[in-house]
Amino acid sequence: MKDLNHNVLEVRNVETFYGPIMALRGVSIDVPEGQIVTILGANGAGKTTLMKTVSGALDPEKGTVSFLGERVDGDEPDRMVRRGMAHVPEGREVFPFLTVEENLRLGAYTRRDGGIGDDMEMVFSYFPILKERRAQQAGTLSGGQQQMLAIGRGLMARPRLMLLDEPSLGLSPLLVQEIFAIIRRLNEEQGVTMLLVEQNAQVALNTADFGYVLEIGRIVMAGEASKLLGSEDIQEFYLGGGHAGGPREQKRWKRRKTWR
């Protein structure tokens, strides 16, 4: 059983705006050390906004973000990396004209310690195809290989917390299973705490320890991943049979079921 006594990340009553539009409405989440926590939600729910707010790419208008016991809202993204947070963005965003190895080395740009070569070999042990293609330009890799590279680049920062935004996006079901198996291994073997944003509720809840459901900028459900996976609401609206964002869903979300 994993220790839930220490939160690596605490988000409290955060409100974030895009211009005049409030994208996050009083969001609060905890990410305990050693856990995988997933954020589920339909397109436009505010998942990516939450990730950018946590990693410093967006500043919240209200509320606080605390990382490793220190308040960090308002910090720049590069400072967040130095603190021990790595953000693997939606769409991978590898550097297409740089090689695989050059992309990985850029992941370690904030580090001044030794061991970068050893860490690269660790990345290659999880993603052997990257070692085979270490001299290949990243833009010529397949979508799945680019996702592996993006995760590997994040690992090169030696993060205490890794943010993964839609790692299954655009991948075949077989590759999705492979990527998420590696995510679980990294959590268990390397001890990396993870905050995972994902539309594929089935694979996310089968991988995570705890989950939140974000709907129109608000947290509307929270619980252990296994319990969320078995809930009627999740079954109907995220695993088939319902229409996310419809009137029936809005009515159900008002129950605000929480298992804590």
Accessible surface in RSA format (square Angstrom, percent):
REM  Atomic radii and reference values for relative SASA: ProtOr
REM  Chains: A
REM  Algorithm: Lee & Richards
REM  Probe-radius: 1.40
REM  Slices: 20
REM RES _ NUM      All-atoms   Total-Side   Main-Chain    Non-polar    All polar
REM                ABS   REL    ABS   REL    ABS   REL    ABS   REL    ABS   REL
RES MET A   1   219.11 113.5 131.85  87.3  87.26 207.8 111.55  94.8 107.56 142.5
RES LYS A   2    66.41  32.4  54.87  33.7  11.55  27.5  60.38  54.3   6.04   6.4
RES ASP A   3    90.05  63.1  74.69  74.3  15.36  36.3  44.86 105.6  45.19  45.1
RES LEU A   4    93.17  51.9  72.67  52.0  20.51  51.6  72.68  51.0  20.50  55.2
RES ASN A   5   141.77  97.8 104.64 101.1  37.12  89.4  31.01  74.6 110.75 107.1
RES HIS A   6    79.41  43.4  77.15  53.6   2.26   5.8  52.07  53.7  27.34  31.8
RES ASN A   7    36.07  24.9  24.98  24.1  11.09  26.7   0.43   1.0  35.65  34.5
RES VAL A   8     0.85   0.6   0.20   0.2   0.65   1.6   0.20   0.2   0.65   1.8
RES LEU A   9     0.00   0.0   0.00   0.0   0.00   0.0   0.00   0.0   0.00   0.0
RES GLU A  10    59.84  34.4  59.35  44.9   0.49   1.2   6.62  12.8  53.22  43.4
RES VAL A  11     0.17   0.1   0.17   0.2   0.00   0.0   0.17   0.2   0.00   0.0
RES ARG A  12    85.36  35.8  84.77  43.2   0.59   1.4  43.71  59.7  41.64  25.2
RES ASN A  13    96.66  66.7  93.53  90.4   3.13   7.5  22.48  54.1  74.19  71.7
RES VAL A  14     0.00   0.0   0.00   0.0   0.00   0.0   0.00   0.0   0.00   0.0
RES GLU A  15    36.76  21.1  36.76  27.8   0.00   0.0   0.17   0.3  36.59  29.9
RES THR A  16     0.60   0.4   0.60   0.6   0.00   0.0   0.60   0.8   0.00   0.0
RES PHE A  17    66.95  33.5  51.48  31.9  15.47  40.2  51.48  31.2  15.47  44.3
RES TYR A  18    94.45  44.1  88.13  50.1   6.31  16.4  83.86  63.0  10.59  13.0
RES GLY A  19    64.77  79.9   0.00   N/A  64.77  79.9  37.87 103.9  26.90  60.3
RES PRO A  20   128.65  93.8  96.07  87.6  32.58 118.4 107.29  88.6  21.36 132.8
RES ILE A  21   115.02  65.5 111.28  82.9   3.74   9.0 115.02  82.8   0.00   0.0
RES MET A  22    52.38  27.1  43.96  29.1   8.41  20.0  39.30  33.4  13.08  17.3
RES ALA A  23    18.33  16.9   8.91  13.8   9.42  21.4  15.36  21.6   2.97   7.9
RES LEU A  24     0.00   0.0   0.00   0.0   0.00   0.0   0.00   0.0   0.00   0.0
RES ARG A  25    82.16  34.5  75.79  38.6   6.38  15.2   8.01  10.9  74.16  44.9
RES GLY A  26    36.84  45.4   0.00   N/A  36.84  45.4  16.12  44.3  20.71  46.4
RES VAL A  27     0.46   0.3   0.00   0.0   0.46   1.1   0.46   0.4   0.00   0.0
RES SER A  28    38.04  32.1  30.44  40.6   7.59  17.5  27.05  57.6  10.99  15.4
RES ILE A  29     2.49   1.4   0.00   0.0   2.49   6.0   2.49   1.8   0.00   0.0
RES ASP A  30    36.13  25.3  34.75  34.6   1.38   3.3   7.72  18.2  28.41  28.3
RES VAL A  31     0.00   0.0   0.00   0.0   0.00   0.0   0.00   0.0   0.00   0.0
RES PRO A  32    16.76  12.2  16.76  15.3   0.00   0.0  16.76  13.8   0.00   0.0
RES GLU A  33    69.30  39.8  64.91  49.1   4.39  10.4  21.55  41.7  47.74  39.0
RES GLY A  34    20.04  24.7   0.00   N/A  20.04  24.7  18.24  50.0   1.81   4.0
RES GLN A  35    13.46   7.5  13.46   9.8   0.00   0.0   0.00   0.0  13.46  10.2
RES ILE A  36     0.00   0.0   0.00   0.0   0.00   0.0   0.00   0.0   0.00   0.0
RES VAL A  37     0.02   0.0   0.02   0.0   0.00   0.0   0.02   0.0   0.00   0.0
RES THR A  38     0.00   0.0   0.00   0.0   0.00   0.0   0.00   0.0   0.00   0.0
RES ILE A  39     0.00   0.0   0.00   0.0   0.00   0.0   0.00   0.0   0.00   0.0
RES LEU A  40     0.54   0.3   0.54   0.4   0.00   0.0   0.54   0.4   0.00   0.0
RES GLY A  41     1.02   1.3   0.00   N/A   1.02   1.3   0.00   0.0   1.02   2.3
RES ALA A  42    25.58  23.5  21.66  33.4   3.92   8.9  25.58  36.0   0.00   0.0
RES ASN A  43   122.31  84.3  98.07  94.8  24.25  58.4  33.18  79.9  89.13  86.2
RES GLY A  44    79.34  97.8   0.00   N/A  79.34  97.8  41.84 114.8  37.50  84.0
RES ALA A  45     4.99   4.6   1.42   2.2   3.57   8.1   4.43   6.2   0.56   1.5
RES GLY A  46    11.03  13.6   0.00   N/A  11.03  13.6   8.75  24.0   2.28   5.1
RES LYS A  47    11.43   5.6  10.10   6.2   1.33   3.2   2.59   2.3   8.85   9.4
RES THR A  48    38.73  27.5  36.17  36.7   2.57   6.1  29.03  39.0   9.71  14.7
RES THR A  49     9.20   6.5   8.74   8.9   0.46   1.1   0.00   0.0   9.20  13.9
RES LEU A  50     0.14   0.1   0.14   0.1   0.00   0.0   0.14   0.1   0.00   0.0
RES MET A  51     0.00   0.0   0.00   0.0   0.00   0.0   0.00   0.0   0.00   0.0
RES LYS A  52    77.41  37.8  77.41  47.5   0.00   0.0  29.00  26.1  48.41  51.6
RES THR A  53     3.18   2.3   0.17   0.2   3.01   7.2   0.17   0.2   3.01   4.6
RES VAL A  54     0.67   0.4   0.07   0.1   0.60   1.4   0.07   0.1   0.60   1.6
RES SER A  55     7.10   6.0   6.52   8.7   0.58   1.3   5.04  10.7   2.05   2.9
RES GLY A  56    11.18  13.8   0.00   N/A  11.18  13.8   3.90  10.7   7.28  16.3
RES ALA A  57    57.05  52.5  27.41  42.3  29.64  67.4  31.11  43.8  25.94  68.7
RES LEU A  58    40.19  22.4  36.31  26.0   3.88   9.8  39.38  27.7   0.81   2.2
RES ASP A  59    90.46  63.4  74.16  73.8  16.30  38.5  26.11  61.4  64.35  64.2
RES PRO A  60    21.97  16.0   4.23   3.9  17.74  64.5   4.23   3.5  17.74 110.2
RES GLU A  61   120.67  69.3  90.81  68.7  29.86  71.1  15.42  29.8 105.25  85.9
RES LYS A  62   131.57  64.2 124.11  76.1   7.46  17.8  78.00  70.2  53.57  57.1
RES GLY A  63    25.43  31.4   0.00   N/A  25.43  31.4   9.24  25.4  16.19  36.3
RES THR A  64    38.37  27.3  38.34  38.9   0.03   0.1  29.67  39.9   8.70  13.1
RES VAL A  65     0.44   0.3   0.44   0.4   0.00   0.0   0.44   0.4   0.00   0.0
RES SER A  66    26.74  22.6  25.93  34.6   0.81   1.9   7.65  16.3  19.08  26.7
RES PHE A  67     1.70   0.8   0.61   0.4   1.09   2.8   0.61   0.4   1.09   3.1
RES LEU A  68    53.79  30.0  33.25  23.8  20.54  51.6  34.14  24.0  19.65  52.9
RES GLY A  69    70.65  87.1   0.00   N/A  70.65  87.1  34.70  95.2  35.96  80.5
RES GLU A  70    97.78  56.1  94.05  71.2   3.73   8.9  34.41  66.5  63.38  51.7
RES ARG A  71   154.78  65.0 128.87  65.7  25.91  61.7  49.06  67.0 105.73  64.1
RES VAL A  72     2.47   1.6   0.07   0.1   2.40   5.8   0.96   0.8   1.50   4.1
RES ASP A  73    36.03  25.2  13.03  13.0  23.00  54.4   4.44  10.5  31.59  31.5
RES GLY A  74    46.68  57.6   0.00   N/A  46.68  57.6  22.63  62.1  24.05  53.9
RES ASP A  75    27.13  19.0  23.09  23.0   4.04   9.5   3.23   7.6  23.90  23.8
RES GLU A  76   114.70  65.8 113.01  85.5   1.69   4.0  44.86  86.8  69.84  57.0
RES PRO A  77    55.45  40.4  54.64  49.8   0.81   2.9  54.82  45.3   0.62   3.9
RES ASP A  78    61.80  43.3  58.47  58.2   3.33   7.9  20.12  47.4  41.68  41.6
RES ARG A  79   125.17  52.6 124.81  63.6   0.36   0.9  31.45  43.0  93.72  56.8
RES MET A  80     2.94   1.5   2.94   1.9   0.00   0.0   2.93   2.5   0.01   0.0
RES VAL A  81    33.59  22.1  29.87  27.0   3.72   9.0  29.87  26.0   3.72  10.1
RES ARG A  82   132.97  55.8  98.79  50.4  34.19  81.4  51.57  70.5  81.41  49.3
RES ARG A  83    58.14  24.4  39.01  19.9  19.12  45.5  22.46  30.7  35.68  21.6
RES GLY A  84     9.36  11.5   0.00   N/A   9.36  11.5   9.36  25.7   0.00   0.0
RES MET A  85     3.02   1.6   0.81   0.5   2.22   5.3   0.92   0.8   2.11   2.8
RES ALA A  86     5.12   4.7   3.68   5.7   1.44   3.3   5.12   7.2   0.00   0.0
RES HIS A  87    53.79  29.4  29.86  20.8  23.93  61.2  21.21  21.9  32.58  37.9
RES VAL A  88     3.32   2.2   2.28   2.1   1.03   2.5   3.32   2.9   0.00   0.0
RES PRO A  89    27.98  20.4  26.71  24.4   1.26   4.6  26.92  22.2   1.06   6.6
RES GLU A  90    71.50  41.1  61.12  46.2  10.38  24.7  15.01  29.0  56.49  46.1
RES GLY A  91    45.41  56.0   0.00   N/A  45.41  56.0  25.57  70.2  19.84  44.4
RES ARG A  92    34.54  14.5  34.49  17.6   0.05   0.1   2.60   3.5  31.94  19.4
RES GLU A  93   115.54  66.3  96.93  73.3  18.62  44.3  40.41  78.2  75.13  61.3
RES VAL A  94    16.01  10.5   5.11   4.6  10.90  26.3   5.11   4.4  10.90  29.6
RES PHE A  95    96.00  48.0  95.94  59.4   0.07   0.2  96.00  58.2   0.00   0.0
RES PRO A  96    62.10  45.3  60.72  55.3   1.38   5.0  60.72  50.1   1.38   8.6
RES PHE A  97   163.44  81.8 149.63  92.7  13.81  35.9 149.63  90.7  13.81  39.5
RES LEU A  98    62.01  34.5  62.01  44.4   0.00   0.0  62.01  43.6   0.00   0.0
RES THR A  99    30.88  22.0  30.88  31.3   0.00   0.0  28.01  37.6   2.87   4.3
RES VAL A 100     0.00   0.0   0.00   0.0   0.00   0.0   0.00   0.0   0.00   0.0
RES GLU A 101    42.83  24.6  42.83  32.4   0.00   0.0   9.88  19.1  32.96  26.9
RES GLU A 102    79.44  45.6  77.16  58.4   2.28   5.4  30.66  59.3  48.78  39.8
RES ASN A 103     0.00   0.0   0.00   0.0   0.00   0.0   0.00   0.0   0.00   0.0
RES LEU A 104     0.00   0.0   0.00   0.0   0.00   0.0   0.00   0.0   0.00   0.0
RES ARG A 105   115.82  48.6 107.62  54.9   8.21  19.5  44.66  61.0  71.16  43.1
RES LEU A 106    71.68  39.9  67.65  48.4   4.02  10.1  68.63  48.2   3.04   8.2
RES GLY A 107    10.25  12.6   0.00   N/A  10.25  12.6   7.88  21.6   2.36   5.3
RES ALA A 108     3.14   2.9   0.35   0.5   2.79   6.4   0.57   0.8   2.57   6.8
RES TYR A 109   109.10  50.9  92.31  52.5  16.80  43.7  88.56  66.6  20.54  25.3
RES THR A 110    18.79  13.4   4.79   4.9  14.00  33.4   0.62   0.8  18.16  27.5
RES ARG A 111    23.52   9.9  11.48   5.9  12.04  28.7  15.51  21.2   8.01   4.9
RES ARG A 112   198.70  83.4 158.37  80.7  40.32  96.0  87.82 120.0 110.88  67.2
RES ASP A 113    67.58  47.3  48.23  48.0  19.35  45.8  47.73 112.3  19.85  19.8
RES GLY A 114    58.30  71.9   0.00   N/A  58.30  71.9  41.34 113.4  16.96  38.0
RES GLY A 115    28.40  35.0   0.00   N/A  28.40  35.0  14.44  39.6  13.95  31.3
RES ILE A 116    42.85  24.4  41.00  30.5   1.85   4.5  41.00  29.5   1.85   5.0
RES GLY A 117    40.47  49.9   0.00   N/A  40.47  49.9  30.91  84.8   9.55  21.4
RES ASP A 118   109.47  76.7 100.57 100.1   8.90  21.0  26.28  61.8  83.19  83.0
RES ASP A 119    16.82  11.8  16.82  16.7   0.00   0.0   0.48   1.1  16.35  16.3
RES MET A 120     2.98   1.5   2.98   2.0   0.00   0.0   1.25   1.1   1.73   2.3
RES GLU A 121    77.53  44.5  72.50  54.8   5.04  12.0  46.35  89.7  31.18  25.5
RES MET A 122    45.13  23.4  38.09  25.2   7.04  16.8  44.33  37.7   0.80   1.1
RES VAL A 123     0.00   0.0   0.00   0.0   0.00   0.0   0.00   0.0   0.00   0.0
RES PHE A 124     5.33   2.7   2.16   1.3   3.17   8.2   2.36   1.4   2.96   8.5
RES SER A 125    73.13  61.8  45.38  60.6  27.75  63.9  49.56 105.5  23.57  33.0
RES TYR A 126    11.43   5.3   6.15   3.5   5.28  13.7   3.42   2.6   8.01   9.9
RES PHE A 127     1.35   0.7   0.18   0.1   1.17   3.0   1.35   0.8   0.00   0.0
RES PRO A 128    82.20  59.9  80.01  72.9   2.19   7.9  81.26  67.1   0.94   5.8
RES ILE A 129    42.17  24.0  39.72  29.6   2.45   5.9  40.17  28.9   2.00   5.4
RES LEU A 130     0.03   0.0   0.03   0.0   0.00   0.0   0.03   0.0   0.00   0.0
RES LYS A 131    97.86  47.7  92.71  56.9   5.14  12.2  51.30  46.2  46.56  49.6
RES GLU A 132   134.08  77.0  94.52  71.5  39.56  94.2  44.02  85.2  90.06  73.5
RES ARG A 133    82.25  34.5  78.35  39.9   3.91   9.3  10.21  14.0  72.05  43.7
RES ARG A 134    74.27  31.2  73.93  37.7   0.34   0.8  33.33  45.6  40.94  24.8
RES ALA A 135    86.85  79.9  63.35  97.8  23.50  53.5  67.43  95.0  19.41  51.4
RES GLN A 136    57.67  32.3  49.15  35.9   8.52  20.3  28.19  60.0  29.48  22.4
RES GLN A 137    80.22  44.9  77.07  56.3   3.15   7.5  18.90  40.2  61.32  46.5
RES ALA A 138     0.00   0.0   0.00   0.0   0.00   0.0   0.00   0.0   0.00   0.0
RES GLY A 139    37.95  46.8   0.00   N/A  37.95  46.8  12.64  34.7  25.31  56.7
RES THR A 140    86.44  61.5  57.27  58.1  29.18  69.5  65.10  87.4  21.35  32.3
RES LEU A 141    10.29   5.7   0.35   0.3   9.94  25.0   0.51   0.4   9.78  26.3
RES SER A 142    57.29  48.4  42.27  56.4  15.03  34.6  50.28 107.1   7.01   9.8
RES GLY A 143    30.88  38.1   0.00   N/A  30.88  38.1  17.33  47.6  13.54  30.3
RES GLY A 144     1.78   2.2   0.00   N/A   1.78   2.2   0.25   0.7   1.53   3.4
RES GLN A 145    27.95  15.6  27.69  20.2   0.26   0.6   5.37  11.4  22.58  17.1
RES GLN A 146    35.11  19.6  35.11  25.7   0.00   0.0   0.22   0.5  34.89  26.5
RES GLN A 147     4.12   2.3   4.12   3.0   0.00   0.0   0.00   0.0   4.12   3.1
RES MET A 148     9.01   4.7   9.01   6.0   0.00   0.0   8.14   6.9   0.87   1.2
RES LEU A 149     0.00   0.0   0.00   0.0   0.00   0.0   0.00   0.0   0.00   0.0
RES ALA A 150     1.35   1.2   0.03   0.0   1.33   3.0   0.03   0.0   1.33   3.5
RES ILE A 151     0.64   0.4   0.64   0.5   0.00   0.0   0.64   0.5   0.00   0.0
RES GLY A 152     0.00   0.0   0.00   N/A   0.00   0.0   0.00   0.0   0.00   0.0
RES ARG A 153    32.30  13.6  31.64  16.1   0.67   1.6  10.29  14.1  22.01  13.3
RES GLY A 154    10.17  12.5   0.00   N/A  10.17  12.5   9.74  26.7   0.43   1.0
RES LEU A 155     3.91   2.2   2.19   1.6   1.72   4.3   2.19   1.5   1.72   4.6
RES MET A 156     0.00   0.0   0.00   0.0   0.00   0.0   0.00   0.0   0.00   0.0
RES ALA A 157    13.51  12.4   4.08   6.3   9.43  21.4   4.08   5.8   9.43  25.0
RES ARG A 158   126.71  53.2 104.53  53.3  22.18  52.8  51.63  70.6  75.08  45.5
RES PRO A 159    12.54   9.1   2.15   2.0  10.39  37.8   2.39   2.0  10.14  63.1
RES ARG A 160   105.27  44.2 100.86  51.4   4.41  10.5  46.14  63.1  59.13  35.8
RES LEU A 161     0.00   0.0   0.00   0.0   0.00   0.0   0.00   0.0   0.00   0.0
RES MET A 162     0.03   0.0   0.03   0.0   0.00   0.0   0.00   0.0   0.03   0.0
RES LEU A 163     0.00   0.0   0.00   0.0   0.00   0.0   0.00   0.0   0.00   0.0
RES LEU A 164     0.60   0.3   0.10   0.1   0.50   1.2   0.60   0.4   0.00   0.0
RES ASP A 165     3.92   2.7   1.00   1.0   2.92   6.9   0.00   0.0   3.92   3.9
RES GLU A 166     8.46   4.9   7.30   5.5   1.16   2.8   2.08   4.0   6.37   5.2
RES PRO A 167     0.91   0.7   0.47   0.4   0.44   1.6   0.91   0.8   0.00   0.0
RES SER A 168    14.36  12.1   9.56  12.8   4.79  11.0   0.98   2.1  13.38  18.7
RES LEU A 169    77.15  43.0  72.64  52.0   4.51  11.3  76.63  53.8   0.52   1.4
RES GLY A 170    79.02  97.5   0.00   N/A  79.02  97.5  40.51 111.2  38.51  86.3
RES LEU A 171    22.03  12.3   1.54   1.1  20.50  51.5   3.82   2.7  18.22  49.0
RES SER A 172    55.42  46.8  43.78  58.4  11.64  26.8  44.68  95.1  10.74  15.0
RES PRO A 173   110.56  80.6 104.90  95.6   5.66  20.6 110.47  91.2   0.09   0.6
RES LEU A 174   147.40  82.1 141.94 101.5   5.46  13.7 144.92 101.8   2.48   6.7
RES LEU A 175    49.86  27.8  49.84  35.7   0.02   0.1  49.86  35.0   0.00   0.0
RES VAL A 176     8.46   5.6   8.46   7.7   0.00   0.0   8.46   7.3   0.00   0.0
RES GLN A 177   109.10  61.0 105.07  76.8   4.03   9.6  39.88  84.9  69.21  52.5
RES GLU A 178    80.24  46.1  72.44  54.8   7.80  18.6  31.94  61.8  48.30  39.4
RES ILE A 179     0.19   0.1   0.07   0.1   0.11   0.3   0.11   0.1   0.08   0.2
RES PHE A 180     5.12   2.6   3.78   2.3   1.33   3.5   4.11   2.5   1.00   2.9
RES ALA A 181    56.11  51.6  45.02  69.5  11.09  25.2  53.86  75.9   2.24   5.9
RES ILE A 182    12.79   7.3  12.79   9.5   0.00   0.0  12.79   9.2   0.00   0.0
RES ILE A 183     0.16   0.1   0.16   0.1   0.00   0.0   0.16   0.1   0.00   0.0
RES ARG A 184    51.41  21.6  51.41  26.2   0.00   0.0  31.35  42.8  20.06  12.2
RES ARG A 185    98.55  41.4  98.47  50.2   0.08   0.2  40.21  55.0  58.34  35.4
RES LEU A 186     0.02   0.0   0.02   0.0   0.00   0.0   0.02   0.0   0.00   0.0
RES ASN A 187     5.11   3.5   0.08   0.1   5.03  12.1   0.00   0.0   5.11   4.9
RES GLU A 188   111.74  64.2  77.15  58.4  34.60  82.4  26.91  52.1  84.83  69.3
RES GLU A 189   101.73  58.4  66.51  50.3  35.22  83.9  38.46  74.4  63.26  51.7
RES GLN A 190    81.60  45.6  51.42  37.6  30.18  71.9   8.24  17.5  73.36  55.6
RES GLY A 191    48.77  60.1   0.00   N/A  48.77  60.1  27.62  75.8  21.15  47.4
RES VAL A 192     9.32   6.1   8.24   7.5   1.08   2.6   9.32   8.1   0.00   0.0
RES THR A 193     1.30   0.9   1.30   1.3   0.00   0.0   0.00   0.0   1.30   2.0
RES MET A 194     0.00   0.0   0.00   0.0   0.00   0.0   0.00   0.0   0.00   0.0
RES LEU A 195     0.00   0.0   0.00   0.0   0.00   0.0   0.00   0.0   0.00   0.0
RES LEU A 196     0.04   0.0   0.04   0.0   0.00   0.0   0.04   0.0   0.00   0.0
RES VAL A 197     0.06   0.0   0.06   0.1   0.00   0.0   0.06   0.1   0.00   0.0
RES GLU A 198     1.00   0.6   0.98   0.7   0.02   0.0   0.00   0.0   1.00   0.8
RES GLN A 199    72.81  40.7  59.02  43.1  13.79  32.8  20.67  44.0  52.14  39.5
RES ASN A 200    59.45  41.0  49.48  47.8   9.98  24.0  17.76  42.8  41.69  40.3
RES ALA A 201     1.69   1.6   0.00   0.0   1.69   3.8   0.00   0.0   1.69   4.5
RES GLN A 202    85.33  47.7  85.15  62.2   0.18   0.4  39.56  84.2  45.77  34.7
RES VAL A 203     8.19   5.4   6.30   5.7   1.89   4.6   8.19   7.1   0.00   0.0
RES ALA A 204     0.00   0.0   0.00   0.0   0.00   0.0   0.00   0.0   0.00   0.0
RES LEU A 205     5.11   2.8   0.00   0.0   5.11  12.8   0.00   0.0   5.11  13.7
RES ASN A 206    94.70  65.3  59.90  57.9  34.80  83.8  24.13  58.1  70.57  68.2
RES THR A 207    10.23   7.3   7.30   7.4   2.93   7.0   3.32   4.5   6.91  10.4
RES ALA A 208    10.13   9.3   0.00   0.0  10.13  23.1   0.00   0.0  10.13  26.8
RES ASP A 209    38.95  27.3  24.13  24.0  14.82  35.0  10.24  24.1  28.70  28.6
RES PHE A 210    31.20  15.6  31.20  19.3   0.00   0.0  31.20  18.9   0.00   0.0
RES GLY A 211     0.00   0.0   0.00   N/A   0.00   0.0   0.00   0.0   0.00   0.0
RES TYR A 212     1.93   0.9   1.93   1.1   0.00   0.0   0.00   0.0   1.93   2.4
RES VAL A 213     0.00   0.0   0.00   0.0   0.00   0.0   0.00   0.0   0.00   0.0
RES LEU A 214     0.00   0.0   0.00   0.0   0.00   0.0   0.00   0.0   0.00   0.0
RES GLU A 215    12.65   7.3  10.05   7.6   2.59   6.2   3.10   6.0   9.55   7.8
RES ILE A 216    98.06  55.8  94.21  70.2   3.85   9.3  97.11  69.9   0.95   2.6
RES GLY A 217     1.35   1.7   0.00   N/A   1.35   1.7   0.41   1.1   0.94   2.1
RES ARG A 218   108.27  45.5 107.74  54.9   0.53   1.3  18.15  24.8  90.12  54.6
RES ILE A 219    36.80  20.9  21.15  15.8  15.65  37.7  21.15  15.2  15.65  42.5
RES VAL A 220     8.61   5.7   6.17   5.6   2.44   5.9   8.10   7.0   0.51   1.4
RES MET A 221     2.27   1.2   1.10   0.7   1.17   2.8   2.27   1.9   0.00   0.0
RES ALA A 222     2.62   2.4   2.56   3.9   0.06   0.1   2.56   3.6   0.06   0.2
RES GLY A 223     0.00   0.0   0.00   N/A   0.00   0.0   0.00   0.0   0.00   0.0
RES GLU A 224    79.72  45.8  79.72  60.3   0.00   0.0  21.96  42.5  57.77  47.2
RES ALA A 225     2.42   2.2   2.25   3.5   0.17   0.4   2.25   3.2   0.17   0.5
RES SER A 226    82.00  69.3  64.25  85.7  17.75  40.9  51.05 108.7  30.95  43.4
RES LYS A 227   102.53  50.0  92.28  56.6  10.25  24.4  57.12  51.4  45.40  48.4
RES LEU A 228     0.00   0.0   0.00   0.0   0.00   0.0   0.00   0.0   0.00   0.0
RES LEU A 229    34.01  18.9  33.79  24.2   0.23   0.6  33.79  23.7   0.23   0.6
RES GLY A 230    58.39  72.0   0.00   N/A  58.39  72.0  30.70  84.2  27.69  62.0
RES SER A 231    10.09   8.5   0.99   1.3   9.10  21.0  10.09  21.5   0.00   0.0
RES GLU A 232   100.52  57.7  90.71  68.6   9.81  23.4  39.53  76.5  60.99  49.8
RES ASP A 233     1.06   0.7   1.06   1.1   0.00   0.0   0.04   0.1   1.02   1.0
RES ILE A 234     0.00   0.0   0.00   0.0   0.00   0.0   0.00   0.0   0.00   0.0
RES GLN A 235    80.96  45.3  77.67  56.8   3.29   7.8  29.91  63.7  51.04  38.7
RES GLU A 236    29.11  16.7  24.26  18.4   4.84  11.5  20.16  39.0   8.94   7.3
RES PHE A 237    13.12   6.6   3.36   2.1   9.76  25.4   3.50   2.1   9.62  27.5
RES TYR A 238    32.37  15.1   9.60   5.5  22.77  59.2  14.04  10.6  18.33  22.6
RES LEU A 239    49.33  27.5  12.38   8.9  36.94  92.9  20.64  14.5  28.69  77.2
RES GLY A 240    52.68  65.0   0.00   N/A  52.68  65.0  38.27 105.0  14.41  32.3
RES GLY A 241    75.73  93.4   0.00   N/A  75.73  93.4  40.02 109.8  35.71  80.0
RES GLY A 242    35.60  43.9   0.00   N/A  35.60  43.9   9.88  27.1  25.72  57.6
RES HIS A 243   143.07  78.2 135.43  94.1   7.64  19.6  90.80  93.6  52.27  60.8
RES ALA A 244    33.70  31.0  17.19  26.5  16.51  37.5  17.19  24.2  16.51  43.7
RES GLY A 245    39.95  49.3   0.00   N/A  39.95  49.3  17.46  47.9  22.49  50.4
RES GLY A 246     9.15  11.3   0.00   N/A   9.15  11.3   9.15  25.1   0.00   0.0
RES PRO A 247   119.45  87.1 107.73  98.2  11.72  42.6 114.29  94.4   5.16  32.1
RES ARG A 248   149.34  62.7 146.16  74.5   3.18   7.6  72.70  99.4  76.64  46.4
RES GLU A 249     0.74   0.4   0.00   0.0   0.74   1.8   0.00   0.0   0.74   0.6
RES GLN A 250    56.07  31.4  54.90  40.1   1.17   2.8  31.07  66.1  25.00  19.0
RES LYS A 251   155.27  75.7 149.80  91.9   5.47  13.0  94.36  84.9  60.91  64.9
RES ARG A 252    33.32  14.0  32.03  16.3   1.28   3.1   5.69   7.8  27.63  16.7
RES TRP A 253     6.02   2.4   5.60   2.7   0.42   1.0   6.02   3.2   0.00   0.0
RES LYS A 254   158.01  77.1 135.83  83.3  22.18  52.8  81.63  73.5  76.38  81.4
RES ARG A 255   127.91  53.7  96.53  49.2  31.39  74.7  47.54  65.0  80.37  48.7
RES ARG A 256   120.94  50.8 108.92  55.5  12.02  28.6  37.68  51.5  83.26  50.5
RES LYS A 257    66.89  32.6  59.23  36.3   7.66  18.2  41.87  37.7  25.02  26.7
RES THR A 258    73.12  52.0  42.36  42.9  30.75  73.3  24.56  33.0  48.56  73.4
RES TRP A 259    73.56  29.5  69.21  33.5   4.35  10.2  45.25  24.1  28.31  45.9
RES ARG A 260   191.78  80.5 107.57  54.8  84.21 200.5  93.22 127.4  98.57  59.7
END  Absolute sums over single chains surface
CHAIN  1 A    11734.7       8981.7       2752.9       6173.0       5561.7
END  Absolute sums over all chains
TOTAL         11734.7       8981.7       2752.9       6173.0       5561.7
